[in-house]
Amino acid sequence: MISDYKKTYQEMAALIGEQRTSKLFEIVRSTKYDFSMRLYSKEYCKYHILKNKTWFTGKL
């Protein structure tokens, strides 16, 4: 039952389900992960902006 989990795992189970949360816990338990505040690399951001510069600037 999700309510039996600690808060972090409750949130995870709500997103990906109890079964996946349990499996993920088995794989990574007692391992510490720090997630970056940014999802994309700087290189990708530069590429995306250049590829879509008309959308960003409004100019053709």
N, C-alpha and C positions, 0 to 999 in steps of 0.2 A: 504494500500500500504506500503510495507516494508520501502521505503525511507522516510515515514512519522514518523517512529519510531526513538527513540534515538539510538545511535550507538550500545550499548550493546544489545538492543532488535532487532536491524537489524541483528546483527551477529547470535543471537539465532534463529530468524525467518528463516534465510538462512539455518540453520542446521536442525531445527525441523518443520518448516512451520509456517505460520502466525496464523492459527487457534490454534495450540498447544501453541504458544507463548502467545496469548491472554488469553487462559485458564490458563496457568501457572501464568501469571500476576495477574489474578483475585484471584488466590489462595494465592500467596506469596507477593502481593504488600505491600509495606512499612515494609517488614521483611528483615533484613540484614542477609546475609549468607556469611561466609568465607569458602572457599574450601581449603582443604589441598593441599600441593604441591605434595603429594603422593597419588596414587589411592589405593594401596594395603597396608594392615597392615604388620607390621614387622613379625608377626607370619606366615602369608601366604607366605611372601618372603622366610623365613627360610624353610618352608615346601617345597616350589617349588624348591628351590636350592637343597635341600637334595634329593628330588624325581628325579630330573634331573641332578644329579651331574656328570654323565658320559658325558652329553652334555657340561656342563660347563668346565670340566677338560680335556675332550678328552680321558680319560682313561676308560677302561672297568673293 
